[in-house]
Structure formats: C-alpha cells, structure tokens
Amino acid sequence: MTKTTPDTTTLRAKFLDEHTHAEDEVRFFVEGSGAFYLHSQSKVYQVICETNDLLSVPAKTKHWFDMGDKPSFTAIRLFTDPKGWVAKFTGDPIARGFPFYGNAP
C-alpha cells in the first residue's frame, strides 16, 4: 500500500470494522506501519506494527486494522488456507469508539 495506491479510503474502511478469521492472521511488516486493535473480553489493545514487526492474531480473535489516513506499508501475510483469512464481521460497532491511527478525522 503506497501513497499512490488508488482508492485508499475505501480500502481502509474495509478493515475498520471488527471481524475475526477462522485461522491465525500472521503479518510481517517489511516497511511502514499500521495499527491492529485486538478485542479480548472487555478490553481493547492497540498494537502498532512497524518495519520488521511480526504479529500473529490468534484465530477467532475479534480485531480490526487501521492503515492510517496516508497508508504507506508493505506487509507479508501468511496463511495456511485462503478460506481461513476471509473476514467474518461481528457487526459490533465497538471500533467506532476508538481513535483512528494517525491524524485521520
């Protein structure tokens, strides 16, 4: 994702809603940054991922991802089965109650 990627607003919005995956979501950040929000029980943890960070979100963990209002990152996503990383949205509006990553409105 670069500053010249078209329609970043739509791409960003796609990941801002809370969802889960059937298998672990593993990402290695080659460059740039983004924020994962992990919803566990009654708490939400923000994890900022930057260059050389590796994150593994366990299967069925409620979460969302914010690439910021000026996305610029390269990440490698690892998975076993492509069907396992399809997002299953929870319908919970919890993500709207947290600040965006970066200087988004």
N, C-alpha and C positions, 0 to 999 in steps of 0.2 A: 504494500500500500504506500503510495507516494503522494506528494502534494499535487501531482498532475493526474492522478487516477480520477477518471470521471465519476460523477455522482457519489462522492464520498458521504454526503449527507444521508442518502438512502441506505448505503452500506452500513454506516454507523448505526442508524436507527434499528436495523435488523438485529443487532446484538445487544441492544439496550434493555430488552425485556428479559425478565427472569426465565430461565429454562434449565433443563437437565439433559444429559446424554446417557445412553444405555451402556457406554463404556467410558473408561478414563479419557479425559481430554488432556493431552500432553502437548505442550508447545515449548519450543526453544526459540528465544528471541535472538536473531542474528544481528539485528540493528534496530534502533529506535525504541519506542516504548508504548505501553498500553496499560490499562488497569482492569484487573479482574475483581469482581465483588462476589465473595463467597458467603452464602446464606446458610448458616448452620444453627439449627434450633432457633433461639430467639436473638442471635447475634449476626451481624454482617461485618465481614472483614474485607478491607480493601487491600489488594496486593498489587503493587506497582511492579511491572515487569519491564526490565531494560536490557540493553545489549548483553548477551551471554547468560541471561537468566533462563532457567528451565523450570516450568511449572507443570504439575500434574494434578488436575482436579479430579477427584475420585468419581467414578460412575454414580449417577443419580444425585449428585450434589447440586443443590439449587445455586445458580450463579448467573451473572451477566458480565459482559465485556464492553469496555468503553475505549475506543481508539483515539479519543480526543477530537477536538474541532478542527485540527490541522493534522490529520493522520500521516505518519511517516514511520513505517516499521516494516521489517521483514521477519517473518516467523515461520518456522517449520512445524507443521502439525503432524503428530504421529498417532496412528490408529491401527487397529487390527482389522476391523471390518467397516467399510464405508457407511453401512447402515447404523453402526453404533454411534457415530458422531452427529447424526441428524438431530437437530434441536427439538426437544419436546417442551413447549412453552407451558408454564404453570398457570398463567392467567392472573397471577398475583401482581398488583401494581407497586409492590414494595420498592422497586428500582427508582421510581419517580420521586421518592422521598430522600434520595441521596444526591450529593453534589456531583456534577459531571466531572470527568477527568480533564484537566487543562483549563483553559479560560473560556469554555463554552457558556452560552447564555443559560 
